[in-house]
Amino acid sequence: MLQLRPSCECCDKDLPPESTEARICSFECTFCESCATKTLAGKCPNCGGELLTRPRRPPSKLAKFPASTDRIVKPNGCHEAA
């Protein structure tokens, strides 16, 4: 089950479970749409994987299967993709 991490790893922007701006790779590294497209050019800086729109969990399931509250943030932010 997806963790639905609460923020962008680059800029720490809040990405609640219902966000349409969240982008993830196959390892669930999580980024906002702006960082994913403008800074990272759609490529995860951690694994090199493709960043895609994160699926949203139906609100009726969030009570039983809540989103993660663990924030993962790169201390130096992200750098532009080469």
C-alpha distances in whole Angstrom, upper triangle without the diagonal:
4,6,9,12,15,18,19,20,23,25,22,22,20,17,16,13,16,17,18,19,16,16,13,14,12,12,10,14,15,18,20,22,25,24,22,25,28,28,25,26,23,22,20,23,20,20,22,19,19,18,16,16,12,11,12,10,13,15,15,12,12,14,12,9,10,10,11,15,15,17,18,21,24,27,29,27,26,29,30,29,32
4,6,8,12,14,15,16,19,21,19,19,17,14,13,10,13,14,15,16,13,12,10,11,10,10,7,11,11,14,16,18,21,20,19,22,25,24,22,23,20,19,17,19,18,17,19,17,16,15,14,13,9,9,10,9,13,14,16,12,12,14,13,10,10,8,9,13,13,15,15,18,20,24,26,23,23,26,27,26,29
4,6,9,11,13,14,18,19,16,17,15,12,11,9,13,14,15,16,12,13,11,12,12,10,8,10,10,13,15,18,21,20,18,22,24,23,22,23,20,20,17,19,17,18,20,18,18,16,15,14,10,11,11,10,14,15,16,13,11,14,13,9,8,6,5,9,9,11,12,15,18,21,23,21,21,24,26,25,29
4,6,9,11,13,16,17,14,14,11,9,8,6,9,10,12,12,9,10,9,12,13,12,8,10,8,11,12,15,18,17,16,19,22,21,20,21,19,19,16,19,17,18,20,18,17,14,13,12,8,9,8,9,12,13,15,13,10,13,14,10,8,5,6,9,10,10,12,14,17,21,22,20,20,23,24,24,28
4,6,8,9,13,14,11,11,9,7,8,8,11,11,13,12,9,10,9,12,13,12,8,8,7,9,11,14,17,15,15,18,20,20,18,21,18,18,15,17,15,17,19,17,17,14,14,13,10,12,12,12,15,16,18,16,13,16,16,13,10,7,5,7,7,7,8,11,14,17,19,17,17,21,22,22,26
4,7,9,12,12,9,8,6,5,6,7,10,10,13,12,9,12,12,15,17,15,11,11,8,10,10,14,16,15,15,19,20,19,19,21,19,20,17,18,18,20,21,20,19,16,16,14,12,13,12,13,16,15,18,17,13,16,17,14,11,7,6,6,7,6,9,11,14,16,19,16,17,21,22,23,27
4,6,9,8,5,5,5,5,8,10,12,10,13,10,8,10,11,14,17,15,12,10,7,7,8,11,13,12,13,16,17,16,16,18,17,17,15,16,16,18,19,19,18,15,15,14,12,15,14,16,19,18,22,20,17,19,21,18,15,11,10,9,9,6,7,8,11,14,15,13,14,17,19,20,24
4,5,6,5,5,7,7,10,12,14,12,13,10,8,9,10,12,15,14,11,9,6,4,5,9,10,8,9,13,13,12,12,15,14,14,12,12,13,16,16,16,16,12,13,13,12,15,16,18,21,21,24,23,20,23,24,21,18,14,13,12,11,8,8,7,9,12,13,10,10,14,15,16,20
4,6,6,8,10,10,14,15,18,15,16,13,11,11,10,12,15,13,11,7,6,6,8,12,12,9,10,14,14,12,12,15,14,13,10,10,10,13,15,15,15,13,15,15,14,17,18,20,24,24,27,25,22,25,26,22,20,16,14,13,11,8,6,4,6,9,10,7,8,12,14,15,18
4,6,8,11,12,16,18,19,16,17,14,12,12,12,14,17,16,14,10,9,7,8,11,10,7,9,12,12,9,10,13,13,13,11,10,11,14,15,16,16,13,16,16,16,20,21,23,26,27,30,28,25,28,29,26,23,19,17,16,15,11,9,6,6,8,8,5,5,9,11,13,16
4,6,9,11,15,17,19,16,17,13,12,13,15,17,20,19,16,13,11,8,8,11,10,8,11,13,12,11,12,15,16,16,14,14,15,18,19,19,19,16,18,17,17,21,21,23,26,26,29,28,25,27,29,26,23,19,18,16,15,11,10,7,8,9,9,6,8,11,13,15,19
4,6,9,12,15,17,14,16,13,12,13,14,17,20,18,15,13,10,8,9,12,12,10,13,16,16,14,15,18,18,18,16,15,16,19,20,20,20,17,18,17,16,19,19,21,24,23,27,25,22,24,26,23,20,16,14,13,12,8,8,6,9,10,11,9,11,14,16,18,22
4,6,10,13,14,11,13,10,10,12,14,17,20,19,16,14,10,8,7,10,10,10,12,15,15,14,15,18,17,18,17,17,18,21,21,21,20,16,17,16,15,18,17,19,22,21,25,24,21,23,25,22,19,16,15,13,13,10,11,10,12,14,15,12,13,16,17,19,23
4,6,10,11,9,12,10,9,12,14,18,20,19,16,14,11,10,8,12,12,13,14,17,18,17,18,20,19,20,18,19,20,22,23,22,21,17,17,15,14,16,15,16,19,18,21,20,17,19,21,19,16,13,12,11,12,9,11,11,14,16,18,15,16,19,21,22,26
4,7,8,6,8,7,6,10,11,15,17,17,13,12,9,8,7,10,12,12,13,16,17,17,17,19,17,19,17,18,19,21,21,20,19,15,14,12,10,12,11,13,15,15,18,18,15,17,19,17,14,10,11,11,12,10,12,13,16,18,19,16,17,20,21,22,26
4,5,5,9,9,8,12,13,17,19,18,15,15,11,12,11,13,15,16,16,19,21,21,21,22,20,22,20,22,22,23,24,22,21,17,16,13,11,12,10,11,12,12,15,14,11,14,16,14,11,8,10,10,12,12,14,15,19,21,23,20,21,24,25,26,29
4,6,9,10,9,12,13,16,17,17,13,14,12,13,12,14,17,18,17,20,22,23,22,23,20,22,20,22,22,23,24,22,20,17,15,12,9,9,6,7,9,9,12,11,8,12,13,11,9,6,9,11,13,13,15,17,21,23,25,22,22,25,26,27,30
4,7,9,9,12,14,18,19,20,16,17,14,14,13,14,17,18,18,20,22,23,23,23,21,23,21,24,24,25,26,23,21,18,15,12,10,9,6,7,8,8,12,12,10,13,15,14,12,10,13,14,17,17,18,20,23,26,27,24,24,27,27,27,31
4,5,6,10,12,16,18,19,15,15,12,11,9,10,13,15,14,16,18,19,19,20,18,20,19,21,22,23,23,21,19,15,13,10,8,9,7,10,12,12,16,15,13,17,19,16,14,12,14,15,16,16,17,18,21,23,24,21,21,23,23,24,28
4,6,8,11,15,17,19,15,16,12,11,9,9,12,14,13,14,16,18,18,18,16,18,18,21,22,22,22,20,17,13,11,7,7,8,8,11,13,14,17,17,16,19,21,19,17,15,17,18,19,18,19,20,22,25,25,22,21,23,22,23,26
4,7,10,14,17,18,14,14,10,8,6,5,8,10,10,11,13,15,14,15,13,15,15,18,19,20,20,18,15,12,10,7,8,10,11,14,16,17,21,20,18,22,23,21,19,15,17,17,18,16,17,17,19,21,22,18,17,19,19,19,23
4,7,10,13,14,10,10,7,6,5,6,9,10,9,11,14,14,14,14,12,14,13,15,16,17,17,15,13,9,8,6,5,9,9,12,15,16,20,19,17,20,21,18,16,13,14,15,15,14,14,14,16,20,20,17,16,18,18,18,22
4,7,10,11,9,8,6,5,6,6,9,9,7,9,12,13,11,12,9,10,10,13,14,14,14,11,9,6,5,5,5,9,11,14,17,19,22,20,19,22,23,20,18,15,15,17,16,15,14,15,16,19,19,16,14,16,16,16,19
4,7,8,5,5,5,6,9,10,13,11,9,12,15,14,12,13,10,10,8,11,11,11,12,9,8,5,5,6,6,9,12,14,18,20,22,20,19,22,22,19,18,14,14,16,15,14,13,14,15,19,19,16,15,17,17,16,19
4,5,5,6,7,9,12,13,15,13,10,13,16,15,12,13,9,8,6,10,9,8,9,6,6,5,6,9,9,12,15,17,20,23,25,22,21,25,24,21,20,17,16,18,17,16,14,15,16,20,20,17,15,17,17,15,18
4,5,8,10,13,15,16,19,17,14,17,20,19,16,16,13,11,9,12,11,9,10,7,8,8,9,11,10,12,15,17,20,23,25,22,21,24,23,20,20,17,17,19,18,18,16,18,18,22,23,20,18,20,20,18,21
4,6,9,12,15,17,19,17,15,18,21,19,16,17,14,12,10,12,9,8,10,8,10,10,11,13,12,14,16,17,21,23,25,22,21,24,23,19,19,16,14,17,15,15,13,15,16,20,21,19,17,19,20,19,21
4,6,9,12,14,17,15,13,16,19,18,15,17,14,13,10,12,10,10,12,10,11,9,10,11,9,11,13,14,18,20,22,19,18,21,20,16,16,13,12,14,13,12,11,13,15,18,20,17,16,19,20,19,22
4,7,11,13,15,12,11,14,17,15,12,15,12,11,7,9,8,9,11,9,10,9,11,12,10,13,15,17,21,22,25,22,20,23,23,19,18,14,13,14,12,11,9,10,11,15,16,14,12,15,16,16,19
4,7,10,12,10,9,13,15,14,12,14,12,11,9,11,10,12,13,12,11,8,10,10,8,12,13,15,19,20,23,21,18,21,22,18,16,13,12,13,12,10,8,10,11,15,16,13,12,15,16,16,19
4,7,8,6,6,9,11,10,9,12,10,10,9,10,11,13,13,13,12,8,10,10,10,13,15,17,20,21,25,23,21,24,25,21,19,15,14,15,14,11,10,10,11,14,14,11,10,13,13,14,18
4,6,6,6,9,10,10,10,12,11,12,12,13,15,17,16,15,14,10,10,9,10,13,14,17,20,21,24,23,21,24,25,22,20,16,16,16,16,13,13,12,13,16,16,12,12,14,14,15,19
4,6,5,6,8,10,10,10,9,12,12,14,16,18,17,15,13,9,9,8,10,13,15,18,21,22,25,24,22,26,27,24,22,19,19,20,19,17,16,15,16,19,19,15,13,15,14,15,18
4,5,5,6,7,9,10,10,13,13,14,17,19,17,17,15,12,12,12,14,17,18,22,24,25,28,28,26,29,30,27,25,22,21,21,21,18,17,15,16,18,17,13,12,13,12,13,17
4,6,5,5,6,8,9,10,10,11,14,16,15,15,13,10,12,13,14,18,19,22,25,26,30,28,26,29,30,27,25,21,20,20,19,16,15,13,12,15,14,10,8,9,9,10,14
4,6,6,5,6,5,7,8,10,12,14,12,11,10,7,9,10,12,16,18,21,24,25,28,27,25,29,30,26,24,21,20,21,20,17,15,14,14,17,16,12,10,11,10,10,13
4,6,6,5,5,8,10,12,15,16,14,13,11,9,10,11,14,17,19,23,26,27,30,29,28,31,32,29,27,24,24,24,23,21,19,18,17,20,18,15,12,12,10,10,13
4,6,6,8,10,12,13,16,18,16,16,14,12,14,15,17,21,22,26,29,30,33,32,30,34,35,32,30,26,26,26,25,22,20,18,17,19,17,13,11,10,8,9,12
4,6,8,9,10,10,14,15,14,15,14,12,15,16,18,22,23,27,30,31,34,33,31,34,35,31,29,26,25,25,23,20,18,15,14,16,13,10,7,6,5,6,10
4,5,6,7,7,11,12,10,11,10,9,12,14,16,20,22,25,28,30,33,31,30,33,34,30,28,24,23,24,22,19,17,15,14,16,14,11,8,7,5,5,9
4,6,9,10,13,14,11,11,9,9,11,14,16,20,22,26,29,31,34,32,31,34,35,31,30,26,26,26,25,22,20,19,17,20,18,15,11,10,8,6,9
4,7,9,12,12,9,8,6,5,8,10,13,16,19,22,26,28,31,29,28,31,32,28,27,23,23,24,23,21,19,18,17,20,19,16,13,13,11,9,12
4,6,9,8,6,6,5,6,9,12,14,18,21,24,27,29,32,30,28,32,32,28,27,24,23,24,22,20,17,17,16,19,18,15,11,11,10,8,10
4,5,6,5,5,6,6,10,13,13,17,20,22,26,28,30,28,26,30,30,26,25,21,20,21,19,17,14,14,13,16,16,13,10,11,11,9,12
4,6,6,8,10,10,14,16,17,20,23,25,29,30,33,31,29,32,32,28,27,23,21,22,19,17,14,12,11,14,13,11,8,8,9,8,10
4,6,8,11,11,15,17,17,20,23,25,28,30,32,29,28,30,30,26,25,22,19,20,17,16,12,12,10,14,14,12,10,11,13,12,14
4,5,9,10,14,17,17,20,23,24,28,30,32,29,28,31,30,27,26,23,21,22,20,18,15,15,14,17,17,16,13,14,15,13,14
4,7,9,13,16,17,20,23,25,29,31,34,31,30,33,32,29,28,24,23,25,22,21,17,17,16,19,18,16,13,13,13,10,12
4,6,9,13,14,17,20,22,26,28,31,28,27,30,30,26,26,22,21,23,22,20,18,18,17,21,20,18,15,16,15,12,14
4,6,10,12,15,18,21,24,27,29,27,26,30,29,26,25,22,22,24,22,21,19,19,19,22,22,19,16,16,15,12,15
4,7,9,12,15,18,21,24,26,24,23,27,27,23,22,19,19,21,20,18,16,17,17,20,20,17,14,15,14,13,16
4,6,9,12,15,19,21,24,22,21,25,25,22,21,18,19,21,20,19,18,19,19,23,23,20,17,19,18,16,19
4,6,9,13,15,18,21,19,18,22,23,20,19,16,17,19,20,19,18,19,20,24,24,20,19,20,20,19,22
4,6,9,13,15,18,16,15,19,19,16,15,12,14,16,17,16,16,18,20,23,24,21,19,21,21,21,24
4,7,10,12,15,13,13,17,17,14,14,12,14,17,18,18,19,21,23,26,27,24,23,25,25,24,28
4,6,9,11,10,10,14,15,12,12,10,13,16,18,18,19,21,24,27,28,25,25,27,27,27,30
4,6,8,7,7,10,11,9,9,9,12,15,17,19,20,23,26,29,30,27,27,30,30,30,33
4,5,5,7,10,11,10,11,11,15,18,20,22,23,26,29,32,34,31,30,33,33,33,37
4,5,5,8,10,10,10,11,14,16,20,21,23,26,29,32,34,31,31,34,34,35,38
4,6,7,8,9,10,13,16,18,22,23,26,29,32,35,37,34,34,37,38,38,41
4,6,6,6,8,10,14,16,19,21,24,27,30,33,35,32,32,35,36,36,39
4,6,5,5,7,11,13,16,18,21,23,27,29,32,29,30,33,34,34,38
4,6,6,9,12,14,17,20,22,25,29,31,34,32,32,36,37,37,41
4,6,10,12,15,18,20,23,26,30,32,35,33,33,37,38,38,41
4,7,9,12,15,18,20,23,26,29,32,29,30,33,34,34,38
4,7,9,12,14,17,20,24,26,29,27,27,31,32,32,36
4,7,9,11,14,17,20,23,25,23,24,27,28,29,32
4,6,8,11,14,17,20,23,21,22,25,27,27,31
4,6,10,13,16,18,21,19,21,25,27,28,31
4,6,10,13,15,18,17,19,22,25,26,29
4,6,10,12,15,13,15,19,22,23,26
4,7,9,12,11,12,16,19,20,23
4,6,9,7,9,13,16,18,21
4,5,5,7,10,14,15,18
4,6,9,12,15,17,20
4,7,9,12,15,17
4,7,10,13,15
4,7,9,12
4,6,9
4,6
4
